Amino acid sequence: MKRLWFALPVVLALALGLLFERGLDLDPQAMPTALVSQPLPDLAVAVLGTDGMASPSTIQGPALINVWATWCIACVVEHPYLNFLAKSVPIYGLNYKDDNDKALQWLRDKGNPYRFNFADQDGQLGLEFGVTGAPETYLIDANGDIVLRHQGVMDAKVWERKFAAYF
């Protein structure tokens, strides 16, 4: 019985080591959305800078929906690439939990790559998408379904690895 007690810490240490090793192999960016293979949410949301409303369900793909905010430091990093990408790819914005006036000024100062922006001040649309933070980018197919989600900065490497084949 005494030998069993001495072996217990060794067995526990090995088990924990295996769990930690498995965790190191996981991609922290690979958090799927429940909406993959589902249609875009059908709800009316204010359009930034207008008195109008729009629904994500009206977006025709292939297109990107980019979640961004003025308070998001990583959004500043990805914005020049989005301006470049918008020359050949339709991009729609989801301005997430932000001040409308600040967002409009940000777009005037840094350029506006978006066809239009949903003004999601209360985060309701973000909740429908399963947004966990900004930036996030969703790929929409020709049927209006979400094909994939990328959490983090969109740059040339991410574009080539995940998105380019769809366009």
Buried (B, 14 or more C-beta within 10 A) or exposed (E): EEEEEEEEEEEEEEEEEEEEEEEEEEEEEEEEBEBBEEEBBEEEBBBBBEEEEBBBEEBEBBBBBBBBBBEBEBBBBBBEBBBBBBEEBBBBBBBBBBBBEEBBEBBEEBBBBBEBBBBBBEEEBBEBBBBEBBBBBBBBBEEBBBBBBBBBBBBEEBBEEBBEEBB
